[in-house]
Amino acid sequence: MNKVVPRYNRRDKKEFARTLRSRVNAYFEDKKISKTGDWRAMFKALVMFSMYFGPYALMLSVELNTYQYILGSIIMGIGVAGIGLAVMHDANHGSFSSKNWVNRLFGYSLNIIGGNSLSWRIQHNVLHHSFTNVRGLDEDLEAGNIMRFTPQEPWKPRHRYQHIYAWFLYSFMTFSWVLIKDFRRITKYKNQGLLEGQNVSYVAAIATLLVSKVVYMFYMFYVPIAIAGYSPWIVIAGFMIIHLIGGLLLAMIFQPAHIMEDHDFVAEGVTELDQCYEAHQLSTTSNFGSSNPVLTWYCGGLNYQVEHHIFPSVSHVHYPAISKIVEATAKEFGVPYRTVETFGEALSIHQRTMKKLATQRSIGDAVLA
């Protein structure tokens, strides 16, 4: 990469990091269970795929009226987010299954719903997880100058009302993946040398990208219009609904995890972080709604973002259990453990944070005051 890549201070809270990892490892050894997913992850995958492909199969086998088609699209949108949160996410982290081929197979579920597994792995696993809330490296902080996610980003007049239009723009997240962002990222990552780290050539990456996009567009547009006989306008409307709902649900889970008023944000160009990796994740990440079993089930445990960021190779089905270990160890060593009681409160804090960032005042290099 041609950007400054900061080093972590491994001397900072060294005993905390060692103790935390030792205790979590001991949990799995004592229970004699694998860190990867089990039947619960597989069952959830079946439910999410059924939620997505069930309505689609019904659309093709039965002539639905407009309202029924729209209802089916809404359910598919919920399924899109569910596959992204609870299936492909674990798979692309290698934690869905103990078998690598199973992880690769389910990781490609992102390609099936319009995204690109390779692009996502680099953006999420390599950049976001390694440099959480570090401006210039964590691409989750980039919004094309339309929104301001960090105190270090220069304020512009267009940011003044971002807290009003943010959720509308969040809804277009998966549209961006499908139509634009994946193409730009593959070329960008090739120029930065990041494709080499994935052992993938640029030609192979582009070929896979093009083939999967063509297949996706074929079954999303050509099949329902040319074969099932639906009006192009209904199909286009359904496509938009699927992605607007999917994008909004994904944003509702991911944005409150890191863009919060008490989180640390690191300026671009910093050469060394003043914390160890584990402490940095705790200072830039928050849990929310951990007492809500429905939320935890649907979002693939990603409301336990603290545990996920420190232990990304552990399946989400184990997060509620190991969260008790992480929280207790953090308190023992005096390290902040951020958690918000309810999902609604987390969304409210994120909204408040976006409003604070919409102002022109300087907020500093560490946290939002």
Secondary structure, 3 states (H helix, E strand, C coil): CCCCCCECCCCCCHHHHHHHHHHHHHHHHHHCCCCCCCHHHHHHHHHHHHHHHHHHHHHHHCCCCHHHHHHHHHHHHHHHHHHHHHHHHHHHCCCCCCCHHHHHHHHCHHHHCCCCHHHHHHHHHHHHCCCCCECCCCHHHCCCCCCCCCCCCCCCHHHHHHHHHHHHHHCCHHHHHHHHHHHHHHHHHHHCCHHHHCCCCHHHHHHHHHHHHHHHHHHHHHHHHHHCCCCHHHHHHHHHHHHHHHHHHHHHHHHHHHCCCCCCCECCCCCECCCCHHHHHHHHCCEECCCCHHHHHHCCCCCCHHHHHHCCCCCHHHHHHHHHHHHHHHHHCCCCCCEECCHHHHHHHHHHHHHHHCCCCCCCCCCCC
